[in-house]
Amino acid sequence: MSLTSPDDFARAFANAWSTRDARRLTALFAEDADFLTLTGVWAEGRKSITETLAGELLGAFSRVKLVTGRSKRRDVAPDVVQVMQRYVLSGIVHADGTDAGRVGAVLSATLLKGDTGWHAVSAQFTAEA
């Protein structure tokens, strides 16, 4: 998936997450991207990101919904942008199947503009304290 603007990344991420389609999510990343997931897995490259997200979306995050909150954009260079997006996650399931309640998380991504649009080259999705 190519983005015409880095401002579209956070919403596209949330929309792709809602489909539970790891390939659709991973299409937002460059082929050689790095991604630190909510569970602390460091996935390197699109293939590894897809495999990791596929597993996570079938597990504890199988019912999770992302609601967007505050966002911030920082233009680093003409074709490099860093975005931060706060989400509230609901529907997280404990190992015993009980609801874990709502959790705040921040997605921080560095996006690079290429020939086919904007893609994340590095991203971290972390829970807020």
C-alpha positions as CSV (number, residue, x, y, z in Angstrom):
1,M,0.0,0.0,0.0
2,S,1.4,3.3,-1.0
3,L,0.6,6.5,0.9
4,T,0.5,9.8,-0.9
5,S,1.1,11.7,2.4
6,P,2.8,10.7,5.6
7,D,-0.2,12.2,7.4
8,D,-2.2,9.2,6.2
9,F,0.0,6.6,7.9
10,A,-1.6,6.4,11.4
11,R,-5.2,6.1,10.0
12,A,-4.1,3.6,7.4
13,F,-2.4,1.6,10.1
14,A,-5.6,1.6,12.3
15,N,-7.7,0.7,9.3
16,A,-5.4,-2.2,8.2
17,W,-5.3,-3.4,11.9
18,S,-9.1,-3.6,11.9
19,T,-9.1,-6.1,9.0
20,R,-6.7,-8.4,10.9
21,D,-4.8,-8.7,7.6
22,A,-1.1,-8.8,8.4
23,R,-0.1,-8.4,4.7
24,R,-2.2,-5.2,4.4
25,L,-0.6,-3.8,7.6
26,T,2.9,-4.8,6.4
27,A,2.3,-3.1,3.0
28,L,2.7,0.2,4.9
29,F,6.4,-0.7,5.6
30,A,9.4,-0.6,3.3
31,E,10.8,-4.0,2.2
32,D,13.7,-3.7,4.7
33,A,11.9,-2.0,7.5
34,D,12.3,-2.7,11.2
35,F,9.3,-2.9,13.5
36,L,9.1,-3.3,17.3
37,T,5.7,-4.7,18.1
38,L,3.5,-4.2,21.1
39,T,4.6,-7.5,22.5
40,G,8.3,-6.5,22.2
41,V,9.2,-8.5,19.1
42,W,11.7,-6.9,16.9
43,A,10.8,-7.9,13.3
44,E,13.3,-7.1,10.6
45,G,12.1,-6.9,7.0
46,R,8.6,-7.1,5.5
47,K,8.5,-10.9,5.6
48,S,9.3,-11.1,9.3
49,I,6.9,-8.2,10.1
50,T,4.1,-10.1,8.3
51,E,4.8,-13.3,10.1
52,T,5.0,-11.6,13.5
53,L,1.9,-9.5,13.0
54,A,-0.1,-12.5,11.7
55,G,0.7,-14.4,14.9
56,E,-0.1,-11.4,17.2
57,L,-3.4,-10.7,15.4
58,L,-4.5,-14.3,16.0
59,G,-3.5,-14.2,19.7
60,A,-4.1,-11.5,22.3
61,F,-5.0,-8.9,19.7
62,S,-7.6,-10.9,17.8
63,R,-10.4,-8.6,19.0
64,V,-8.4,-5.4,19.5
65,K,-9.8,-2.1,18.1
66,L,-7.5,0.9,17.7
67,V,-9.0,4.4,18.4
68,T,-6.8,7.3,17.3
69,G,-5.9,10.0,19.7
70,R,-3.3,12.7,19.6
71,S,-0.8,12.7,16.8
72,K,2.4,14.6,16.0
73,R,4.5,15.0,12.8
74,R,8.1,16.1,12.5
75,D,9.7,16.8,9.1
76,V,13.2,15.5,9.4
77,A,14.4,16.1,5.8
78,P,12.6,16.7,2.5
79,D,11.7,13.0,2.1
80,V,11.8,11.9,5.7
81,V,9.1,12.3,8.3
82,Q,8.7,11.0,11.8
83,V,5.1,10.5,13.0
84,M,3.8,9.7,16.4
85,Q,0.2,8.5,17.0
86,R,-1.5,7.7,20.3
87,Y,-4.1,5.0,20.2
88,V,-6.5,3.5,22.8
89,L,-6.7,-0.2,22.4
90,S,-9.8,-2.1,23.6
91,G,-10.6,-5.8,23.3
92,I,-7.2,-7.2,24.5
93,V,-7.6,-10.7,25.8
94,H,-5.6,-12.3,28.6
95,A,-4.4,-15.9,28.2
96,D,-7.4,-17.2,30.1
97,G,-9.8,-15.4,27.7
98,T,-10.8,-12.5,30.0
99,D,-10.8,-8.9,28.8
100,A,-7.7,-6.9,29.7
101,G,-9.5,-3.6,29.5
102,R,-8.3,-0.5,27.7
103,V,-4.7,0.3,27.1
104,G,-3.0,3.4,25.8
105,A,-0.2,2.9,23.2
106,V,1.9,5.1,20.9
107,L,3.0,4.2,17.4
108,S,6.2,6.1,16.4
109,A,7.3,5.7,12.8
110,T,9.9,7.1,10.5
111,L,8.6,7.3,7.0
112,L,10.6,7.7,3.8
113,K,9.2,8.9,0.5
114,G,10.2,6.6,-2.4
115,D,9.1,6.1,-6.0
116,T,5.9,4.5,-4.9
117,G,4.9,6.8,-2.1
118,W,5.6,6.9,1.7
119,H,6.5,3.8,3.7
120,A,7.7,3.2,7.2
121,V,11.4,2.3,7.4
122,S,11.3,2.0,11.2
123,A,8.5,1.8,13.7
124,Q,7.9,1.1,17.4
125,F,4.5,0.4,18.9
126,T,4.7,0.6,22.6
127,A,2.2,0.6,25.5
128,E,2.0,3.8,27.6
129,A,2.8,3.7,31.3
